[in-house]
Every structure is written in structure tokens, then in C-alpha cells.
């Protein structure tokens, strides 16, 4: 099968959602996208693993990258897709409809049809976004082919309810440890209970108040939360170790070093190990090309609270935004569904911007 890109974006969404592509199993969908893109003479196609890149080379003054991931989280009885109506609005229900195959479908259709865009375009469809960074197709492509990321602006088709979401928060995970002394629970006074010693950690987290920090006119809401707690040896042993894992979401005005300093200050007096960190991305909406994008799409820009791959572009000096159909609250949900009018609206917005002279 080769994808029929003369169909509507909604119909293309149906087709690609019904091709299972859980992280690590994207080869079939990548094959379909590669074969389809190679049929268009205005595109130069490159394959890197299961990541497909298609570029125009028209000598335009500016270039934009438009990217989307083709993998999904595991299916849970929500494929094949089906049409549903909610409050009189037609929706497409099923895994990947929100995160983010509706956005991918829009990109595929526009890549096929825009033979003479106002800017040169690099289209990227990549794998393994939903899993660890070492497997992320965009990460691997940037490592091997940084030349493909040279651009003046980038758009990631992550679900944003069809509105522009600038930049993204950074994220950091840390383990806060307490240590004690093992003993028989019948003689607890001989030991020291590490789980009891973790109580002040939980108190600090419960009393923590999230802040909203303005960055280039957008408000980014921060948060510090426990996401897991581990401890215990056996039902009759006083535990000598307790670990509380916390996740800190921080505004893009902070560096990773700033975030680490904040966590260490918040848990002063405890053993702290930083286990994972990714910087956020500033909105980058002050660039003239971004302003033209805002004008073409309409509406106001909003902050992106979650971390997305826009941060990869930002780290390379390319301002980037999130813009795609679907409500992120329904991403990964068993009732994942996208309004069909939203898919059409995102297509119109991108088409208007990419063809404006």
C-alpha cells in the first residue's frame, strides 16, 4: 500500500492510525511514508533508520522544519479507529488520533501538495518519541545529520488544540534518599527507620506551591511532585533505605544548572541524586517569521507546559513552536479522539502561512 494523499487529512489520519506503530515497531508506517514521498519530484527524500526526511530545494530566502513523530504508546483495544459524534461535533476515535497522527496526516498532505511554497520546507517524520532519548529518531538524526536541521523556524505537530504553543518547560528527575539502620521490627528501637525519615521530604513536597513564570510574554507554570517512592526490605525488618523520586517542571528561562540548584535547595539536608534532565525551550515568537506564522494562523500564543522535541530545535538555535490538532489531555488516553474540524483548521492555518508571499 502507498498512502493516497489526495484524500482529506481526516481520511489520511484514519489510514495511518490503523497502521499500528507502537514505539519500536514503526517500520511498516515508515516504509509507507518513504515510498509515498519518493513519488513526488519536488521533494528530496532521505531515510535514517525509521525517520523519513523530505525537503524542497527551491532556493527560497528562508527554510522551516515541520516535524512529527509516527510512533504511539501501546494500543489498548482502541484500534481500528472509528467515527464518533460528541456534542454534535464529528470526532475520530482511536490510538494515535491525538498523539500525534492527525498532525502527521496534515504534514503528509501538505508535503505532497505544496510544490511551490513561499519558504523551503524540511518535513521530518520520526520514530521512538514516546520512549527514552537514546532511541528518539530526531535525536539520532540530529547527531548524524545536523545539516538537515539548519532552518529559520520549526514547527512540531504535537497536539495543541489547534493553537500555537510556544517553547516548552524543562524537566528534571531526582531521587531524594534517606538512610537508616536495619533491625527486627519487634525491636525497632535498635534500628533507624529510613521510611519514617522520609516524612519531611513529603511535607516539603505537599507544601510546595507551583509558580508561574513569564517568559517572553507567555506564562509557564512550574511544578515539583513526587512520582514514586521506594523502600522496605521485608514485613518484619526496619528499612535502612527510602527513595523518593521527584519530577521538577521548570520554566524555559531556567537552565538545567538552575533547576538542579533549585532541587538541591528544596531538599537541603537530604541526599540528592539528579537522574535525568532536559532543558526547556524559549518561545522564540519574536522572530519575524514567527510573527508571520502567528498572523496567518490567528489567535494568541500560549505556553507549552510539557516537554516536547521543540527543545531540540531550540538547543540548535532554531526557534520552534508546537502546533497541531488534538487535546493533549487525551494523549495516551484510552478514549483518545480528535475533532475532525480541528484537523481541517490546522491544515488551513499551515497552508495559508506556507503559501503566503
C-alpha positions as CSV (number, residue, x, y, z in Angstrom):
1,X,0.0,0.0,0.0
2,X,1.1,3.5,-0.8
3,X,-0.7,6.3,1.0
4,X,-3.3,8.2,-1.0
5,X,-2.5,11.9,-0.2
6,X,-5.3,13.2,-2.5
7,X,-7.6,12.1,0.3
8,X,-8.6,14.5,3.1
9,X,-6.4,15.0,6.1
10,X,-9.0,13.3,8.2
11,X,-9.1,10.2,5.9
12,X,-5.3,10.1,5.9
13,X,-5.4,10.2,9.7
14,X,-7.7,7.1,9.7
15,X,-5.4,5.2,7.4
16,X,-2.2,5.8,9.3
17,X,-3.8,5.3,12.7
18,X,-4.9,1.9,11.5
19,X,-1.3,1.0,10.8
20,X,0.0,0.1,14.3
21,X,3.3,1.8,15.0
22,X,3.9,1.4,18.8
23,X,7.4,2.7,19.7
24,X,9.9,0.3,18.3
25,X,7.5,-1.1,15.7
26,X,7.3,1.8,13.2
27,X,9.0,0.2,10.2
28,X,5.8,-0.5,8.3
29,X,4.5,3.0,8.6
30,X,7.9,4.5,7.8
31,X,8.0,2.3,4.7
32,X,4.7,3.7,3.6
33,X,5.7,7.3,4.2
34,X,9.1,6.8,2.4
35,X,7.5,5.1,-0.7
36,X,4.8,7.8,-0.9
37,X,7.2,10.7,-0.6
38,X,9.6,9.3,-3.2
39,X,6.8,9.6,-5.8
40,X,6.9,13.5,-5.6
41,X,9.7,15.0,-7.8
42,X,9.7,18.3,-5.8
43,X,11.0,16.5,-2.7
44,X,14.4,15.2,-1.8
45,X,13.9,12.1,0.4
46,X,16.3,10.8,3.0
47,X,15.8,7.8,5.3
48,X,17.6,7.5,8.6
49,X,16.5,4.3,10.4
50,X,12.7,4.7,10.6
51,X,12.9,8.5,10.3
52,X,11.9,10.0,7.0
53,X,13.0,13.5,5.8
54,X,11.6,15.1,2.7
55,X,12.9,18.6,1.6
56,X,12.2,21.2,-1.0
57,X,15.2,22.9,-2.5
58,X,13.8,25.9,-4.3
59,X,16.4,28.5,-3.2
60,X,14.0,30.4,-1.0
61,X,15.3,33.0,1.4
62,X,14.2,31.1,4.4
63,X,13.7,27.5,5.4
64,X,11.4,26.0,8.0
65,X,11.3,22.5,9.5
66,X,7.9,20.8,10.2
67,X,8.2,17.6,12.2
68,X,6.0,14.9,13.7
69,X,6.6,11.6,15.4
70,X,5.0,8.5,13.9
71,X,5.1,6.2,17.0
72,X,2.4,5.8,19.6
73,X,2.1,4.4,23.1
74,X,0.8,0.8,23.3
75,X,-2.6,0.0,21.9
76,X,-5.3,-0.9,24.4
77,X,-8.3,-2.0,22.3
78,X,-8.5,1.3,20.5
79,X,-7.5,0.3,17.0
80,X,-9.1,0.3,14.5
81,X,-10.3,3.8,14.6
82,X,-14.0,4.7,14.4
83,X,-16.1,7.8,13.9
84,X,-18.0,9.2,16.9
85,X,-20.0,12.3,17.4
86,X,-19.6,14.3,20.6
87,X,-21.9,17.3,21.3
88,X,-22.7,17.4,17.6
89,X,-19.1,17.5,16.5
90,X,-17.6,14.6,14.5
91,X,-14.5,13.0,16.0
92,X,-12.1,10.3,15.0
93,X,-11.6,7.9,18.0
94,X,-8.5,5.7,18.4
95,X,-4.9,5.3,19.4
96,X,-2.7,8.0,17.8
97,X,-5.5,10.2,16.7
98,X,-4.3,12.9,19.2
99,X,-0.7,12.0,19.8
100,X,0.1,12.7,17.0
101,X,-1.0,11.1,13.8
102,X,-3.6,13.8,13.0
103,X,-0.7,16.2,12.9
104,X,1.3,13.8,10.8
105,X,-1.5,13.4,8.3
106,X,-1.7,17.2,7.8
107,X,2.0,17.3,7.2
108,X,1.9,14.5,4.7
109,X,-0.9,16.1,2.7
110,X,0.8,19.5,2.6
111,X,4.2,18.0,1.8
112,X,2.6,16.4,-1.3
113,X,0.6,19.4,-2.4
114,X,2.8,22.4,-1.8
115,X,5.1,22.2,-4.8
116,X,5.9,25.9,-4.7
117,X,5.8,27.1,-1.1
118,X,6.9,30.6,-0.1
119,X,9.7,29.1,2.0
120,X,11.8,26.0,1.6
121,X,10.4,23.2,3.8
122,X,12.1,20.3,5.5
123,X,9.5,17.7,6.5
124,X,10.5,15.2,9.2
125,X,8.6,12.1,10.4
126,X,10.5,10.3,13.1
127,X,10.2,7.3,15.4
128,X,10.6,6.4,19.1
129,X,9.4,9.7,20.5
130,X,7.5,8.1,23.3
131,X,10.5,6.2,24.8
132,X,14.0,7.0,26.0
133,X,16.1,9.7,24.3
134,X,18.7,7.3,23.2
135,X,16.2,5.8,20.7
136,X,14.5,9.0,19.7
137,X,14.7,9.3,15.9
138,X,15.0,13.1,16.0
139,X,17.9,12.8,18.5
140,X,19.7,10.3,16.3
141,X,19.1,12.3,13.1
142,X,20.5,15.4,14.8
143,X,23.6,13.5,15.9
144,X,24.3,12.1,12.4
145,X,22.9,14.8,10.1
146,X,22.9,18.2,11.8
147,X,22.9,19.8,8.4
148,X,19.2,18.8,8.0
149,X,18.3,20.9,11.0
150,X,19.5,24.2,9.5
151,X,16.4,26.4,9.4
152,X,15.0,29.7,10.4
153,X,12.0,28.3,12.3
154,X,10.5,25.0,13.2
155,X,7.0,23.6,14.0
156,X,6.3,20.4,15.9
157,X,2.9,19.0,15.2
158,X,2.3,17.9,18.8
159,X,-1.4,18.2,19.9
160,X,-2.1,21.8,21.0
161,X,-5.9,22.0,20.4
162,X,-5.1,23.7,17.1
163,X,-3.5,26.7,18.8
164,X,0.1,27.8,18.9
165,X,2.1,26.8,22.0
166,X,5.5,28.4,22.2
167,X,8.5,26.7,23.6
168,X,8.2,24.2,26.4
169,X,9.0,23.7,30.1
170,X,12.2,21.9,31.0
171,X,12.0,18.7,33.0
172,X,14.3,17.1,35.7
173,X,14.0,14.0,37.8
174,X,15.9,13.4,41.0
175,X,16.0,10.8,43.7
176,X,15.9,12.0,47.3
177,X,17.3,9.4,49.8
178,X,17.1,8.8,53.5
179,X,19.1,6.1,55.1
180,X,18.7,4.2,58.4
181,X,19.7,1.1,60.2
182,X,18.1,-2.4,59.7
183,X,16.7,-4.1,62.7
184,X,14.0,-6.6,63.6
185,X,10.6,-4.9,63.7
186,X,9.9,-6.4,67.1
187,X,12.9,-4.4,68.4
188,X,12.6,-1.3,66.2
189,X,14.4,0.9,68.8
190,X,17.6,-1.0,67.8
191,X,17.4,0.3,64.3
192,X,16.5,3.5,62.4
193,X,13.6,3.6,60.1
194,X,14.5,5.2,56.7
195,X,10.9,5.4,55.6
196,X,9.9,7.4,58.7
197,X,12.9,9.6,57.9
198,X,11.3,10.5,54.5
199,X,8.3,12.2,56.1
200,X,9.9,15.7,55.9
201,X,10.5,15.2,52.2
202,X,6.8,14.5,51.6
203,X,5.9,17.5,53.8
204,X,8.1,19.8,51.7
205,X,6.5,18.5,48.5
206,X,3.0,18.9,49.9
207,X,3.7,22.5,50.9
208,X,5.4,23.4,47.7
209,X,3.5,26.0,45.7
210,X,3.8,25.9,41.9
211,X,4.9,29.2,40.4
212,X,4.0,30.8,37.0
213,X,6.9,32.5,35.4
214,X,6.6,34.8,32.4
215,X,9.0,34.2,29.6
216,X,8.7,36.4,26.5
217,X,5.1,37.2,27.3
218,X,3.9,33.6,28.0
219,X,3.3,32.2,31.4
220,X,4.9,28.8,32.2
221,X,3.6,27.0,35.2
222,X,6.2,25.1,37.2
223,X,5.7,22.1,39.4
224,X,7.6,19.8,41.8
225,X,6.0,16.5,42.6
226,X,6.8,13.1,43.9
227,X,6.3,10.5,41.2
228,X,7.4,7.3,43.1
229,X,8.6,6.1,46.4
230,X,10.6,3.0,47.1
231,X,11.6,1.4,50.4
232,X,11.3,-1.7,52.6
233,X,13.1,-5.0,53.0
234,X,10.6,-7.4,54.5
235,X,7.5,-7.4,56.6
236,X,9.5,-7.8,59.8
237,X,12.5,-5.6,59.0
238,X,13.1,-2.0,59.8
239,X,14.1,-0.5,56.4
240,X,17.5,1.1,56.0
241,X,16.8,3.0,52.7
242,X,14.0,5.0,51.3
243,X,14.0,6.8,47.9
244,X,11.5,9.4,46.8
245,X,11.7,10.2,43.1
246,X,10.6,13.7,42.2
247,X,9.9,15.4,38.9
248,X,10.6,19.2,38.5
249,X,9.0,21.0,35.6
250,X,10.7,24.3,35.2
251,X,10.3,27.4,33.0
252,X,12.5,27.8,29.9
253,X,14.1,30.9,31.5
254,X,16.0,28.5,33.8
255,X,19.0,26.4,32.7
256,X,19.5,22.8,33.8
257,X,22.0,24.1,36.3
258,X,19.4,26.5,37.7
259,X,16.9,23.6,38.0
260,X,19.4,21.4,39.8
261,X,20.3,24.2,42.3
262,X,16.5,24.7,43.0
263,X,16.0,21.0,43.7
264,X,19.1,20.8,46.0
265,X,17.9,23.9,47.9
266,X,14.4,22.5,48.2
267,X,15.8,19.3,49.8
268,X,18.6,20.8,51.7
269,X,19.9,18.3,54.3
270,X,19.0,15.2,52.3
271,X,21.0,13.1,49.8
272,X,20.0,14.2,46.3
273,X,20.9,12.4,43.0
274,X,19.9,14.0,39.7
275,X,18.9,11.1,37.4
276,X,17.6,12.9,34.2
277,X,17.3,16.4,32.8
278,X,16.2,18.2,29.7
279,X,16.3,21.9,29.1
280,X,13.2,23.7,28.1
281,X,12.7,25.9,25.0
282,X,12.1,29.6,24.9
283,X,9.0,30.6,22.8
284,X,11.1,32.3,20.0
285,X,8.0,34.2,18.8
286,X,9.8,37.5,18.4
287,X,11.4,36.4,15.1
288,X,9.7,38.0,12.0
289,X,9.0,34.6,10.5
290,X,7.3,33.5,13.7
291,X,5.2,36.7,13.8
292,X,4.0,36.0,10.2
293,X,3.1,32.5,11.4
294,X,1.0,33.9,14.2
295,X,-0.7,36.3,11.9
296,X,-1.5,33.6,9.3
297,X,-2.9,31.1,11.9
298,X,-4.7,33.7,14.1
299,X,-5.3,33.7,17.8
300,X,-3.0,34.0,20.7
301,X,0.1,32.0,21.5
302,X,0.2,30.0,24.8
303,X,2.9,28.4,26.8
304,X,3.6,24.6,26.5
305,X,3.7,23.1,30.0
306,X,5.0,19.7,29.0
307,X,8.4,19.0,27.5
308,X,8.5,18.3,23.7
309,X,11.1,18.0,21.0
310,X,10.9,21.7,20.3
311,X,13.7,21.9,22.8
312,X,15.9,20.0,20.4
313,X,15.5,22.8,17.8
314,X,15.9,25.5,20.4
315,X,19.2,24.0,21.5
316,X,20.4,24.3,17.9
317,X,19.4,27.9,17.8
318,X,16.2,27.4,15.8
319,X,13.0,29.0,17.3
320,X,10.3,26.4,17.5
321,X,6.6,26.1,18.4
322,X,4.0,23.3,18.9
323,X,1.0,23.4,16.6
324,X,-1.3,20.5,15.9
325,X,-4.8,19.1,16.2
326,X,-6.0,17.3,19.3
327,X,-6.4,17.9,23.0
328,X,-3.2,16.9,24.9
329,X,-5.3,15.9,27.9
330,X,-6.5,13.0,25.7
331,X,-3.0,11.9,24.6
332,X,-2.3,8.3,25.7
333,X,-5.9,8.1,27.0
334,X,-8.0,5.0,26.1
335,X,-10.7,7.4,24.8
336,X,-8.2,9.3,22.6
337,X,-10.1,11.2,19.9
338,X,-9.7,14.3,17.8
339,X,-12.3,16.6,16.4
340,X,-12.3,16.5,12.6
341,X,-12.9,20.2,12.2
342,X,-9.7,20.8,14.2
343,X,-7.7,18.7,11.7
344,X,-9.1,20.8,8.9
345,X,-8.3,24.1,10.8
346,X,-4.7,23.2,11.3
347,X,-4.3,22.3,7.7
348,X,-5.8,25.6,6.6
349,X,-3.5,27.5,9.0
350,X,-0.3,25.9,7.9
351,X,-1.3,26.1,4.2
352,X,-2.1,29.8,4.5
353,X,1.3,30.5,6.1
354,X,3.4,28.3,3.8
355,X,1.9,29.8,0.6
356,X,1.8,33.5,1.7
357,X,4.1,35.5,-0.5
